[in-house]
Amino acid sequence: MAKIKINLNGKITEIIENSSISNLIDDLGYDVKKIAIEKNLDIIFPDQYQSEIINEGDQIEMIHFIGGG
């Protein structure tokens, strides 16, 4: 499978070509209920995760919320 390079939280990262935001979340092991995502300065809402395809050079900012006490 071909790979592409993206900027994920300020770091160049390789992912499989034609991956969706949903695929990226799964690959990283995050809980979809505890993240916020921005792609190329646009907020991506949870109902878009499956259909939003990541392209070469995209800038993804992902914030993972962690609870604590």
PAPA-603451 format. One record per atom (N, C-alpha, C): residue in one letter; x, y, z; atom name. Coordinates in steps of 0.001 Angstrom, whole numbers, plus 524288, in hexadecimal, padded with zeros to 5 digits. Example, Ala and Ser with C-alpha at 12.3 -4.5 7.8 and 13.67 -1.06 7.14 Angstrom:
REM PAPA-603451
{"A", {83386, 7E9C6, 81E78}, "N"} {"A", {8300C, 7EE6C, 81E78}, "CA"} {"A", {83390, 7F31C, 81E78}, "C"} {"S", {83232, 7F736, 81BA8}, "N"} {"S", {83566, 7FBDC, 81BE4}, "CA"} {"S", {83264, 8001E, 81EBE}, "C"} 
This chain:
REM PAPA-603451
{"M", {80342, 7FB5E, 80000}, "N"} {"M", {80000, 80000, 80000}, "CA"} {"M", {8036C, 804DF, 80000}, "C"} {"A", {801CA, 8089C, 7FD01}, "N"} {"A", {804B3, 80D81, 7FCA3}, "CA"} {"A", {803D9, 810BB, 8019C}, "C"} {"K", {807CC, 813C5, 802E3}, "N"} {"K", {8077A, 8172F, 80773}, "CA"} {"K", {807FC, 81CDB, 805BD}, "C"} {"I", {805B2, 82043, 808E1}, "N"} {"I", {80625, 825DF, 80803}, "CA"} {"I", {8082F, 8285A, 80D05}, "C"} {"K", {80A45, 82D17, 80C82}, "N"} {"K", {80C2B, 83001, 81108}, "CA"} {"K", {8085F, 83460, 81248}, "C"} {"I", {80721, 834C0, 8175C}, "N"} {"I", {803D5, 838F9, 8194A}, "CA"} {"I", {80699, 83B86, 81DEA}, "C"} {"N", {80497, 83FFC, 81F84}, "N"} {"N", {80686, 84297, 82429}, "CA"} {"N", {80282, 84199, 82871}, "C"} {"L", {803DB, 83E53, 82C35}, "N"} {"L", {8005B, 83CFB, 8307A}, "CA"} {"L", {8026D, 83F60, 83581}, "C"} {"N", {7FF95, 8432F, 83770}, "N"} {"N", {80124, 845F5, 83C3F}, "CA"} {"N", {806BA, 847F1, 83BFC}, "C"} {"G", {80833, 84A0C, 83774}, "N"} {"G", {80D52, 84C74, 836D4}, "CA"} {"G", {811AE, 848BC, 8355D}, "C"} {"K", {8107A, 843BD, 83490}, "N"} {"K", {8147D, 83FE7, 83329}, "CA"} {"K", {8130A, 83D47, 82E00}, "C"} {"I", {816E2, 83C9C, 82A9F}, "N"} {"I", {81600, 839DB, 825BB}, "CA"} {"I", {8150E, 83417, 826FF}, "C"} {"T", {810B4, 83212, 82504}, "N"} {"T", {80F09, 82CBF, 82626}, "CA"} {"T", {80D67, 82A1F, 82112}, "C"} {"E", {80EB0, 82524, 82081}, "N"} {"E", {80CFB, 82233, 81BE9}, "CA"} {"E", {80830, 81F02, 81D47}, "C"} {"I", {8044F, 81F2E, 819CF}, "N"} {"I", {7FF99, 81C0B, 81A6D}, "CA"} {"I", {7FE69, 8196C, 81534}, "C"} {"I", {7FAF6, 815A3, 8154B}, "N"} {"I", {7F967, 812EF, 81088}, "CA"} {"I", {7F615, 81695, 80D2F}, "C"} {"E", {7F740, 816B0, 80826}, "N"} {"E", {7F468, 819E2, 80468}, "CA"} {"E", {7EE8E, 818A1, 804A1}, "C"} {"N", {7EB5A, 81C99, 803D4}, "N"} {"N", {7E59C, 81C36, 803E5}, "CA"} {"N", {7E35F, 81AEF, 80944}, "C"} {"S", {7E640, 81C1B, 80D6D}, "N"} {"S", {7E443, 81B5F, 812BA}, "CA"} {"S", {7E067, 81FB8, 81404}, "C"} {"S", {7DC7C, 81E57, 81701}, "N"} {"S", {7D8C8, 8223C, 818E8}, "CA"} {"S", {7DA77, 82409, 81E58}, "C"} {"I", {7D7FC, 82811, 82032}, "N"} {"I", {7D8F1, 829D8, 82592}, "CA"} {"I", {7D7BE, 8255C, 8294E}, "C"} {"S", {7D395, 82281, 82843}, "N"} {"S", {7D219, 81E0C, 82B7E}, "CA"} {"S", {7D669, 819EF, 82BAD}, "C"} {"N", {7D8D5, 818D5, 8272A}, "N"} {"N", {7DD30, 8151D, 826FF}, "CA"} {"N", {7E1B4, 81700, 82A62}, "C"} {"L", {7E2EA, 81C0F, 82A16}, "N"} {"L", {7E735, 81E45, 82D24}, "CA"} {"L", {7E61E, 81DC6, 832FE}, "C"} {"I", {7E151, 81EEC, 83495}, "N"} {"I", {7DFD4, 81E77, 83A16}, "CA"} {"I", {7E093, 818D7, 83BE9}, "C"} {"D", {7DEC7, 81522, 838C6}, "N"} {"D", {7DF58, 80F96, 83A23}, "CA"} {"D", {7E515, 80E12, 83A86}, "C"} {"D", {7E83D, 80FC4, 836BC}, "N"} {"D", {7EDCF, 80E76, 836B8}, "CA"} {"D", {7F09A, 81086, 83B8E}, "C"} {"L", {7EEE8, 8150E, 83D66}, "N"} {"L", {7F157, 8176F, 841FF}, "CA"} {"L", {7EF1F, 81557, 84720}, "C"} {"G", {7EABE, 81287, 846BF}, "N"} {"G", {7E866, 81031, 84B64}, "CA"} {"G", {7E573, 813FA, 84EDC}, "C"} {"Y", {7E39A, 8184B, 84C9F}, "N"} {"Y", {7E0C5, 81C26, 84FB7}, "CA"} {"Y", {7DAF6, 81AD6, 84FFD}, "C"} {"D", {7D882, 81CA1, 8542F}, "N"} {"D", {7D2DE, 81C28, 854DA}, "CA"} {"D", {7D05E, 820BB, 851F2}, "C"} {"V", {7CD13, 81F83, 84E2E}, "N"} {"V", {7CAB9, 82388, 84AE2}, "CA"} {"V", {7C794, 82786, 84E14}, "C"} {"K", {7C5DF, 82602, 852AF}, "N"} {"K", {7C2D5, 8298E, 8560A}, "CA"} {"K", {7C63A, 82D67, 85907}, "C"} {"K", {7CB73, 82C9D, 858C7}, "N"} {"K", {7CEF3, 82FDB, 85BF3}, "CA"} {"K", {7D2EE, 832D9, 858A6}, "C"} {"I", {7D18C, 83425, 853CD}, "N"} {"I", {7D532, 836FC, 85079}, "CA"} {"I", {7D281, 83B7D, 84DAD}, "C"} {"A", {7D5A9, 83F1A, 84C05}, "N"} {"A", {7D3FD, 8435E, 84892}, "CA"} {"A", {7D7F7, 8438A, 84426}, "C"} {"I", {7D613, 84462, 83F5C}, "N"} {"I", {7D983, 84425, 83ACE}, "CA"} {"I", {7D8C9, 848E7, 83751}, "C"} {"E", {7DD44, 84ACB, 83561}, "N"} {"E", {7DD62, 84F0E, 8319B}, "CA"} {"E", {7E0B1, 84D31, 82CFE}, "C"} {"K", {7DEA3, 84DF6, 82850}, "N"} {"K", {7E182, 84C8F, 8238C}, "CA"} {"K", {7E216, 85172, 8203E}, "C"} {"N", {7E6E9, 852F4, 81F43}, "N"} {"N", {7E803, 85797, 81C1F}, "CA"} {"N", {7E4E7, 85C56, 81E03}, "C"} {"L", {7E4ED, 85D14, 8232D}, "N"} {"L", {7E277, 8617B, 825E0}, "CA"} {"L", {7DC85, 86145, 825FE}, "C"} {"D", {7DA23, 85CF0, 82448}, "N"} {"D", {7D477, 85C34, 82488}, "CA"} {"D", {7D32C, 8580F, 82899}, "C"} {"I", {7CF5E, 85930, 82BEC}, "N"} {"I", {7CDAF, 8555B, 82FCE}, "CA"} {"I", {7CAD2, 850F0, 82D03}, "C"} {"I", {7CC2E, 84C24, 82E71}, "N"} {"I", {7C997, 84790, 82C44}, "CA"} {"I", {7C612, 84559, 83090}, "C"} {"F", {7C114, 844F8, 82F5C}, "N"} {"F", {7BD4B, 8431B, 8332D}, "CA"} {"F", {7BCDE, 83D28, 832F0}, "C"} {"P", {7BB62, 83AAD, 83747}, "N"} {"P", {7BB3C, 834F1, 83782}, "CA"} {"P", {7B827, 83258, 83315}, "C"} {"D", {7B407, 834C1, 83140}, "N"} {"D", {7B105, 83253, 82D01}, "CA"} {"D", {7B3EC, 8327C, 827C8}, "C"} {"Q", {7B85F, 83524, 82789}, "N"} {"Q", {7BB90, 8357D, 822CF}, "CA"} {"Q", {7C057, 831E5, 822F4}, "C"} {"Y", {7C182, 82F92, 8276E}, "N"} {"Y", {7C657, 82C90, 82809}, "CA"} {"Y", {7C6E4, 8283A, 82400}, "C"} {"Q", {7C2B3, 82567, 822E3}, "N"} {"Q", {7C2F9, 820FD, 81F49}, "CA"} {"Q", {7C3C4, 822C6, 819A8}, "C"} {"S", {7C167, 82711, 8182D}, "N"} {"S", {7C18C, 828C9, 812B0}, "CA"} {"S", {7C601, 82C90, 81177}, "C"} {"E", {7C872, 82EC9, 8156F}, "N"} {"E", {7CC97, 832AB, 81497}, "CA"} {"E", {7D1C4, 82FEC, 8137A}, "C"} {"I", {7D370, 83008, 80E84}, "N"} {"I", {7D83C, 82D71, 80CDD}, "CA"} {"I", {7DCE1, 83120, 80DAD}, "C"} {"I", {7E12E, 82EEF, 80F83}, "N"} {"I", {7E5F5, 831E8, 81079}, "CA"} {"I", {7E962, 83196, 80B9C}, "C"} {"N", {7EB62, 8360D, 809EE}, "N"} {"N", {7EEA3, 8365F, 8053E}, "CA"} {"N", {7F444, 837C6, 8069E}, "C"} {"E", {7F7C2, 83695, 80306}, "N"} {"E", {7FD53, 837F0, 8039C}, "CA"} {"E", {7FDDE, 83DAD, 8052C}, "C"} {"G", {800E6, 83EA8, 80944}, "N"} {"G", {80203, 843FA, 80AE9}, "CA"} {"G", {7FDF5, 84676, 80E78}, "C"} {"D", {7F9A7, 843B6, 80F8A}, "N"} {"D", {7F5AE, 845F2, 81307}, "CA"} {"D", {7F7FD, 846E9, 8186B}, "C"} {"Q", {7F5EE, 84AF0, 81AEF}, "N"} {"Q", {7F785, 84C38, 82040}, "CA"} {"Q", {7F307, 84ABC, 823E3}, "C"} {"I", {7F412, 846F7, 82746}, "N"} {"I", {7F029, 84507, 82AEC}, "CA"} {"I", {7F1CA, 8466F, 83070}, "C"} {"E", {7EE40, 848EC, 8333C}, "N"} {"E", {7EF17, 84A03, 838CA}, "CA"} {"E", {7EB0E, 846C2, 83BB1}, "C"} {"M", {7ECEA, 84391, 83F4C}, "N"} {"M", {7E970, 8401A, 8423A}, "CA"} {"M", {7EA70, 840D8, 84808}, "C"} {"I", {7E64D, 84204, 84ACF}, "N"} {"I", {7E6A8, 842BB, 85072}, "CA"} {"I", {7E3CA, 83E39, 852FF}, "C"} {"H", {7E682, 83B8E, 8567C}, "N"} {"H", {7E458, 83715, 85935}, "CA"} {"H", {7E380, 8389E, 85EE4}, "C"} {"F", {7DEA0, 8386E, 8609B}, "N"} {"F", {7DD55, 839F2, 865E8}, "CA"} {"F", {7DDFB, 83551, 8698D}, "C"} {"I", {7E08E, 8364B, 86E01}, "N"} {"I", {7E17C, 83234, 871DB}, "CA"} {"I", {7DF4E, 8340F, 8770C}, "C"} {"G", {7DC0A, 830D3, 8795D}, "N"} {"G", {7D9C4, 8321E, 87E70}, "CA"} {"G", {7DDA1, 83104, 882CE}, "C"} {"G", {7DCD0, 83392, 88710}, "N"} {"G", {7E035, 832C2, 88B8F}, "CA"} {"G", {7DD7A, 8344E, 89086}, "C"} {"G", {7E021, 833A7, 894BF}, "N"} {"G", {7DD94, 834D1, 899AE}, "CA"} {"G", {7E0DF, 837EA, 89D3D}, "C"} 
